[in-house]
Amino acid sequence: MKIVLTGFMTAGKTTVGKIIADKKNLSFYDSDNLIEAREKMSIQDIFAVKGEEYFREIEKEVIAELLDSDEDLVLAPGGGAVLNDELRKLMLEKAENFCLDVSPEEVLRRNEKEDIIRPLLEVDNPLAKINSLIEERKKYYQNIPVHFDSDQYSAAEIADLILAELPDQKLKIEIKAQDSNYPVLIDKSFKKSSFNKILEKIKGRKVFLLADRVVMKNHAEPIISLIKDNSELVSLELEAGEQIKDLKYLEKAYNILYENNFTRSDYVIAFGGGTIGDLGGLIASTYLRGLKLIQMPTTLISQLDSSVGGKTAVNFRDTKNLIGTFYQAEIVYYQLQWLDTLEMREIKSGLGEVIKYAILGGSPLFEILKENKEKILNLDKDILLQISKISLQMKDYYVSEDVKDKGLRKKLNLGHSFGHAVEGAEKFKYKHGEAVVMGIAFTAFLSHTIGDLNQKDFEQIIDLIEDFEYQLFPSEDIEAAELASYIAHDKKISDNKMWWVLINAPGNTYLSDRFDHKNIQKYMEEYLCKKWL
């Protein structure tokens, strides 16, 4: 997370910024200090020798470098940095922004008490100069969404007020192939300051809310009333589950959008779990060749995986996700509190995808799962914030340069080919995450049988799965031939090659195309016979 504190000179940006950085364990930067270090001159000398125009160019470079970096930080820019349109836009796009307001009289009083030389106030009538500068910059400061009065509050009080406004977690998903990015905002419970990011987007627009009926009953307020107050809202509530990922519900949504004259400037909000998110994303991506999309995932599996990355789909002829698109949301927002009403089986379904990330990434996620079973199953919010950050950063890594699943992103399919086959063969008796864990167990068996996964690491993976009390196998009457027939129609087959993600060790995986319909069936038969246990 990046936090930027703007405001006029002496407003207290540096003091407040250092307090916040200390409490959040973030790096703190004062742009003036960075400029002096780079130029090996004081700000006063830069103004005197090279001029204000030169200073503003260096200021722009220094701040842009910080905002474009991957580092979480707090930044106190100079009071005039907001005047640059490009820089101001970059601040608003890349960071949480707060403005510290201060009266001209207080600026003069603080300036006279400090030893700092401020070139712009080295004039005969500094108060008149302060009034003039504040008036000149007023419209630019007004672009900053949240303001605090530094005349009224102490630096410590402002720091606490800002900390209360911040999302509990904010991540950026960068889609390099499409030259775009979007934020994922995560709160433990409702924060209006976070939800305002959505309200700013939908204000004055039409919104089609596709929602899980149960979620609406449990979690609609206060967000639905806020959406209604800021937009023209129409909604479709469904009983979530694989049965809604069907062309007939796609058509039903199209009819609603058509009858309400939606345009490309309007929004689809998907408010529910993975099936709602998949259907909502496909609706948004296809109607008018693209409406704007916001994801508000409410299950663990959708929060930690499916709401991010842009995959949308419905099922077709009992085959999972056969018809779909790649389409990114403008923003993903969720509250961990929404998870509190989930049944344990739904929680464990979501954890199936987390186990996938733990095997793809290894440490530290693998150890977090091994050591915190009870906290995780009891939805400890601090542990879930850790898991959310690691999982979504991994999703971003795999998706960012391979949006359409042609190379690196294929690794995210670990366990999925077998899992999707189980879902289809069992007529979706098992939840997605439960089936994926079976697929991970089979993949570990396959990797140990024909690859380089050693006995110790193989046992570690199976032990983790069994520790969370997942099933390793589908129903007794499901045979390898039936699973193989579903895999033959799997959308992940390309160039007649059946790609499989194999495991060398937790944190070390690779793609293999050595399998076909016949030999994968043979290995499935060996797995399902259970003799290896």
C-alpha positions in Angstrom: 0.0 0.0 0.0 1.2 3.5 -0.8 0.0 6.5 1.2 0.5 10.1 0.1 0.0 13.1 2.3 -0.4 16.4 0.5 -1.0 19.9 1.7 0.6 23.3 2.0 4.0 23.8 3.6 4.1 23.4 7.5 0.8 21.4 7.4 2.6 18.6 9.2 3.0 16.1 6.3 6.4 14.8 7.4 5.5 14.5 11.1 2.2 12.7 10.4 3.8 10.6 7.7 6.5 9.3 10.1 3.9 8.4 12.7 1.9 6.4 10.1 5.0 4.7 8.7 6.0 3.6 12.2 2.6 2.2 13.1 2.2 0.4 9.7 5.8 -0.7 9.5 6.2 1.1 6.1 9.1 3.1 4.6 8.7 6.9 4.9 10.0 9.3 2.2 10.0 13.1 2.2 10.4 14.2 -1.5 12.3 17.3 -0.6 14.9 15.2 1.3 15.3 12.9 -1.7 15.7 15.8 -4.1 18.4 17.3 -1.9 20.3 14.0 -1.8 20.0 13.5 -5.5 21.1 17.1 -6.4 23.6 17.4 -3.5 22.2 20.9 -2.9 19.6 22.3 -0.5 16.1 23.2 -1.8 17.0 26.8 -1.2 20.1 26.5 -3.4 18.3 24.6 -6.1 15.7 27.4 -6.4 18.5 30.1 -6.3 20.8 28.4 -8.8 18.6 26.4 -11.1 15.2 27.9 -10.6 11.7 26.6 -9.6 11.0 25.1 -13.0 14.0 22.8 -12.7 13.0 21.9 -9.2 9.5 20.9 -10.3 10.9 18.6 -13.0 13.2 16.8 -10.5 10.3 16.7 -8.0 8.1 15.0 -10.6 10.8 12.4 -11.4 11.5 11.6 -7.8 7.8 11.2 -6.8 6.9 9.2 -10.0 9.8 6.7 -9.3 8.4 6.1 -5.8 4.8 5.7 -7.0 5.8 3.3 -9.8 7.9 1.2 -7.4 6.7 -2.1 -5.8 7.5 -0.8 -2.3 4.8 -0.1 0.3 5.5 3.3 1.6 4.3 6.7 3.0 5.2 9.8 1.0 5.2 13.4 2.0 5.6 15.4 -1.2 6.3 19.1 -1.3 3.4 21.4 -1.0 3.4 22.4 -4.7 3.6 18.8 -6.1 -0.1 18.7 -6.7 0.1 21.5 -9.2 1.5 19.1 -11.8 -1.5 17.5 -13.6 0.4 14.3 -14.5 1.8 13.9 -11.1 -1.5 14.5 -9.3 -3.2 11.9 -11.5 -0.4 9.4 -10.7 -0.9 10.0 -7.0 -4.6 9.4 -7.2 -4.2 6.3 -9.3 -1.4 4.7 -7.3 -2.0 5.6 -3.7 -4.3 6.4 -0.8 -4.3 10.2 -0.7 -5.0 12.6 2.2 -4.7 16.3 2.3 -3.7 18.2 5.5 -5.3 21.7 5.5 -3.8 24.6 7.3 -4.8 28.3 7.6 -2.5 31.1 6.3 -2.0 32.5 9.8 -0.9 29.1 11.1 1.5 28.6 8.2 3.1 32.0 9.1 3.3 31.1 12.8 4.8 27.7 12.2 7.3 29.0 9.6 8.6 31.7 12.0 9.1 29.0 14.7 11.1 26.6 12.4 14.7 26.8 11.2 13.8 25.6 7.8 14.3 28.1 5.0 11.4 28.1 2.5 12.4 29.9 -0.7 8.9 30.8 -1.6 8.4 32.7 1.7 11.6 34.7 1.5 9.7 37.9 0.6 8.8 41.2 2.2 5.2 40.2 3.0 5.1 36.4 3.7 1.5 36.3 4.8 0.3 37.9 1.6 2.4 35.4 -0.3 1.0 32.5 1.7 -2.6 33.7 1.0 -1.8 34.0 -2.7 -0.2 30.5 -2.9 -3.0 28.8 -1.0 -5.6 30.4 -3.2 -3.6 29.4 -6.3 -3.4 25.7 -5.2 -6.8 25.5 -3.6 -8.5 23.8 -6.7 -5.7 21.3 -6.9 -5.9 20.3 -3.2 -9.7 19.9 -3.7 -9.0 16.9 -6.0 -7.7 15.0 -3.0 -10.6 13.0 -1.6 -10.0 13.2 2.2 -9.0 16.3 4.1 -8.0 16.9 7.8 -7.6 20.2 9.5 -4.1 20.5 11.0 -5.1 23.6 12.8 -7.7 21.6 14.8 -5.9 18.3 15.2 -2.5 17.3 16.4 -0.2 15.3 14.2 -0.8 12.2 16.3 -4.6 12.7 16.0 -4.4 13.1 12.2 -2.3 10.0 11.9 -4.9 8.0 13.9 -7.7 9.4 11.7 -5.9 8.5 8.5 -5.2 5.0 9.8 -8.9 4.5 10.5 -9.6 5.5 6.8 -7.2 3.1 5.2 -8.3 -0.3 3.7 -7.0 -3.1 5.9 -5.2 -4.3 2.8 -4.8 -2.8 -0.7 -3.2 -4.7 -3.6 -2.7 -3.7 -7.2 -3.3 -6.2 -10.0 -1.1 -5.3 -13.0 -2.2 -6.6 -16.4 0.9 -5.9 -18.4 -0.4 -7.4 -21.6 -3.3 -5.0 -21.6 -1.4 -2.1 -20.1 -3.9 -1.8 -17.3 -4.2 -2.3 -13.5 -6.9 -2.3 -10.9 -7.0 -2.3 -7.1 -8.1 -5.0 -4.7 -9.4 -3.4 -1.5 -9.8 -5.7 1.5 -11.4 -4.7 4.8 -12.0 -6.8 7.9 -15.4 -5.1 8.2 -17.2 -2.3 6.4 -15.4 1.0 5.9 -17.2 3.7 4.1 -13.8 5.2 3.0 -13.0 2.0 1.1 -16.5 1.6 -0.4 -16.3 5.3 -1.6 -13.9 4.0 -4.3 -16.9 2.2 -5.8 -19.3 5.0 -5.3 -17.0 7.4 -7.1 -17.1 5.1 -10.2 -20.8 4.4 -10.3 -22.1 7.9 -9.4 -24.7 8.9 -11.9 -24.5 5.6 -13.8 -26.8 2.6 -14.2 -25.8 -0.4 -12.2 -26.9 -4.0 -12.8 -26.4 -5.9 -9.5 -26.1 -9.6 -10.0 -26.3 -11.0 -6.5 -26.5 -14.2 -4.4 -30.0 -14.2 -2.7 -28.5 -15.4 0.6 -25.7 -12.8 0.5 -28.3 -10.1 0.0 -30.2 -11.3 3.0 -27.1 -11.4 5.2 -24.9 -8.6 3.9 -26.9 -6.1 1.8 -26.7 -3.2 4.2 -25.2 -0.7 4.2 -23.7 -1.1 0.8 -27.0 -1.5 -1.2 -28.5 1.7 0.1 -25.3 3.5 -0.8 -25.4 2.1 -4.3 -29.0 3.2 -4.6 -28.2 6.7 -3.4 -25.5 7.1 -6.1 -26.8 5.3 -9.1 -29.8 3.9 -11.0 -30.0 0.3 -9.7 -31.6 -2.7 -11.2 -30.8 -6.2 -9.8 -31.1 -9.9 -10.4 -30.9 -12.1 -7.3 -30.1 -15.8 -7.9 -29.6 -18.9 -5.8 -25.9 -19.3 -6.2 -24.3 -22.5 -7.4 -23.1 -24.2 -10.5 -26.6 -24.4 -11.9 -26.6 -20.6 -12.6 -23.6 -20.9 -14.8 -25.9 -21.6 -17.7 -26.7 -19.8 -21.0 -30.4 -19.3 -19.9 -29.3 -17.0 -17.0 -27.0 -15.2 -19.4 -30.0 -14.5 -21.6 -32.1 -13.5 -18.6 -29.5 -10.8 -17.7 -29.3 -9.6 -21.3 -33.0 -9.0 -21.3 -32.8 -6.9 -18.2 -29.9 -4.9 -19.6 -31.8 -4.4 -22.9 -35.0 -3.3 -21.2 -33.2 -0.8 -19.0 -31.2 0.7 -21.9 -27.7 0.0 -20.5 -24.8 1.6 -22.3 -21.0 0.9 -22.2 -20.6 3.6 -19.5 -22.7 1.6 -17.1 -21.7 -1.1 -14.6 -22.2 -4.7 -13.7 -21.6 -5.5 -10.0 -21.2 -9.2 -9.1 -22.0 -9.6 -5.4 -21.6 -13.2 -4.3 -19.3 -16.2 -4.6 -17.4 -17.7 -7.6 -20.5 -18.7 -9.6 -22.0 -15.2 -9.3 -18.6 -13.7 -10.2 -18.1 -16.0 -13.2 -21.6 -15.3 -14.6 -21.4 -11.5 -13.8 -18.1 -11.2 -15.5 -19.3 -13.0 -18.7 -22.4 -10.7 -18.7 -20.2 -7.6 -18.5 -17.7 -8.8 -21.1 -20.2 -9.7 -23.7 -23.2 -7.2 -23.6 -22.4 -4.3 -25.9 -18.9 -5.9 -26.2 -18.2 -4.7 -22.7 -19.8 -3.0 -19.8 -17.8 -1.9 -16.8 -17.3 -4.5 -14.1 -16.9 -4.5 -10.3 -16.4 -7.7 -8.4 -17.6 -7.9 -4.7 -16.7 -11.5 -3.8 -18.2 -13.0 -0.6 -16.8 -16.5 -0.4 -13.2 -17.5 0.4 -12.7 -19.1 -3.0 -13.9 -16.0 -4.8 -12.0 -13.6 -2.5 -8.7 -15.3 -2.8 -8.8 -16.5 -6.3 -11.7 -16.3 -8.9 -12.6 -12.6 -8.5 -9.1 -11.6 -9.7 -7.5 -12.4 -13.1 -10.4 -11.9 -15.5 -11.6 -15.4 -16.2 -15.4 -15.5 -16.8 -17.5 -18.5 -17.9 -20.6 -20.7 -17.9 -20.7 -24.4 -18.1 -21.9 -26.4 -21.1 -23.1 -30.0 -21.4 -21.8 -30.8 -17.9 -18.4 -29.5 -18.8 -16.9 -26.9 -16.5 -16.3 -23.3 -17.8 -16.5 -24.3 -21.5 -17.9 -21.0 -22.7 -16.2 -17.8 -21.4 -14.0 -14.8 -21.9 -11.1 -13.0 -20.3 -12.3 -9.7 -18.9 -10.9 -7.6 -16.1 -12.8 -5.8 -13.4 -12.2 -2.1 -12.7 -12.1 -2.8 -9.0 -12.4 -5.8 -6.6 -13.7 -5.0 -3.1 -14.5 -7.3 -0.2 -14.9 -7.6 3.5 -13.6 -10.5 5.4 -16.6 -10.2 7.7 -18.7 -11.5 4.8 -17.1 -14.9 5.4 -18.6 -15.2 8.9 -21.9 -16.6 7.6 -20.3 -19.3 5.4 -20.7 -23.0 6.3 -17.5 -24.9 7.0 -17.8 -26.8 3.8 -17.7 -23.5 1.8 -14.7 -22.3 3.8 -12.8 -25.5 3.1 -13.7 -25.2 -0.6 -12.0 -21.8 -0.7 -9.0 -23.2 1.2 -8.6 -25.7 -1.6 -7.3 -22.9 -3.9 -5.1 -21.6 -1.0 -3.5 -25.1 -0.8 -2.8 -24.8 -4.6 -1.0 -21.5 -4.0 0.9 -23.0 -1.1 2.3 -25.7 -3.4 3.0 -23.3 -6.2 4.8 -20.8 -4.0 6.1 -22.9 -1.1 7.2 -20.8 1.8 5.8 -18.9 3.7 2.2 -19.9 2.7 2.8 -23.6 3.0 4.1 -23.1 6.6 1.2 -20.8 7.5 -1.3 -23.5 6.5 0.6 -26.2 8.4 0.9 -24.1 11.6 -2.4 -22.3 11.8 -5.2 -24.8 11.0 -7.6 -23.8 13.8 -7.1 -20.1 13.3 -7.7 -20.4 9.6 -10.8 -22.6 10.0 -12.1 -20.1 12.6 -11.5 -17.2 10.1 -9.0 -15.3 12.1 -9.0 -12.0 10.3 -5.3 -11.2 10.7 -4.3 -14.6 9.3 -6.7 -14.2 6.5 -5.2 -10.8 5.6 -1.8 -12.6 5.4 -3.2 -15.4 3.2 -5.1 -12.9 1.0 -2.0 -10.8 0.3 0.2 -13.8 -0.6 -2.5 -15.6 -2.7 -3.5 -12.5 -4.7 0.2 -11.4 -5.2 0.8 -14.9 -6.6 -2.3 -14.6 -8.8 -1.0 -11.3 -10.1 2.4 -12.7 -10.8 1.0 -15.5 -12.9 -1.7 -13.5 -14.6 0.0 -10.2 -15.3 2.0 -11.2 -18.4 -0.2 -14.1 -19.5 -3.8 -12.9 -19.3 -5.1 -15.5 -21.8 -3.6 -18.6 -20.3 -1.0 -19.4 -23.0 2.1 -20.0 -20.9 3.0 -19.1 -17.3 -0.6 -18.8 -16.1 -1.2 -22.5 -17.0 0.4 -23.2 -13.6 -2.7 -21.8 -11.9 -4.4 -24.9 -13.2 -2.6 -27.1 -10.8 -5.1 -29.8 -9.8 -7.8 -28.3 -12.0 -8.0 -30.8 -14.9 -8.6 -33.7 -12.6 -10.8 -31.5 -10.3 -13.0 -30.3 -13.2 -13.4 -33.9 -14.3 -14.5 -34.9 -10.8 -17.0 -32.1 -10.8 -18.5 -33.1 -14.1 -18.5 -36.9 -13.4 -20.1 -36.3 -10.0 -22.7 -33.9 -11.4 -21.2 -31.1 -9.2 -21.7 -33.1 -6.0 -18.4 -31.7 -4.8 -17.6 -28.0 -4.5 -14.9 -26.6 -6.7 -12.2 -26.4 -4.0 -12.9 -29.9 -2.8 -12.5 -31.3 -6.3 -9.3 -29.2 -6.9 -7.7 -30.7 -3.7 -8.4 -34.2 -5.1 -6.7 -33.0 -8.3 -3.7 -31.7 -6.3 -3.4 -35.1 -4.5 -3.5 -36.9 -7.8 -0.9 -34.5 -9.2 1.3 -35.2 -6.2 0.9 -38.9 -6.8 1.7 -38.5 -10.5 4.7 -36.3 -9.8 6.1 -38.8 -7.2 5.4 -41.8 -9.5 7.0 -40.5 -12.7 8.7 -37.3 -11.7 11.1 -35.8 -9.2 8.8 -35.3 -6.2 10.6 -37.1 -3.4 8.9 -39.2 -0.7 9.2 -36.6 2.1 7.7 -33.8 0.0 5.0 -36.1 -1.3 4.0 -37.1 2.2 4.1 -33.4 3.3 1.5 -32.5 0.6 -0.8 -35.5 1.4 -0.5 -34.8 5.1 -1.5 -31.2 4.7 -4.5 -32.2 2.6 -5.6 -34.9 5.2 -4.9 -32.5 8.1 -7.6 -30.2 6.8 -9.8 -33.4 6.4 -10.3 -33.3 2.6 -11.2 -36.3 0.6 -8.5 -37.7 -1.7 -10.8 -39.6 -4.0 -14.2 -39.2 -5.7 -17.0 -41.7 -5.1 -16.2 -45.4 -5.4 -18.4 -45.8 -8.6 -16.4 -43.1 -10.5 -13.9 -44.8 -12.8 -10.8 -43.5 -14.5 -12.3 -43.9 -17.9 -15.1 -41.6 -17.1 -12.7 -38.9 -15.6 -10.5 -39.3 -18.7 -13.4 -38.7 -21.0 -14.2 -35.3 -19.3 -10.5 -34.3 -19.5 -10.6 -35.0 -23.3 -13.0 -32.0 -23.5 -11.0 -29.9 -21.1 -10.5 -26.3 -22.4 -6.9 -26.4 -21.2 -6.0 -28.8 -24.1 -4.3 -26.8 -26.9 -2.4 -27.9 -30.0 -3.7 -31.4 -29.2 -1.4 -31.3 -26.1 -2.7 -32.1 -22.6 -0.8 -29.8 -20.4 -0.3 -30.9 -16.8 1.3 -29.0 -13.9 3.7 -31.3 -12.1 5.5 -30.8 -8.7 9.2 -31.1 -8.0 8.7 -29.8 -4.4 6.5 -27.2 -2.7 7.5 -23.9 -4.4 8.9 -25.7 -7.5 6.5 -26.7 -10.2 6.7 -27.2 -14.0 4.5 -27.7 -17.1 4.5 -31.0 -18.9 2.9 -32.0 -22.2 3.9 -35.7 -22.0 0.3 -36.9 -21.3 -2.5 -38.0 -23.6 -5.9 -39.4 -23.1 -4.7 -43.0 -22.7 -1.7 -42.6 -20.4 -3.5 -40.2 -18.1 -6.2 -42.7 -17.7 -3.6 -45.4 -16.8 -2.2 -43.2 -14.0 -5.7 -42.4 -12.8 -6.4 -46.1 -12.5 -3.3 -46.5 -10.4 -4.3 -43.6 -8.2 -7.9 -44.6 -7.7 -7.0 -48.2 -6.7 -5.5 -46.7 -3.5 -2.7 -49.2 -3.3 -0.2 -46.4 -2.9 -1.6 -45.3 0.4 
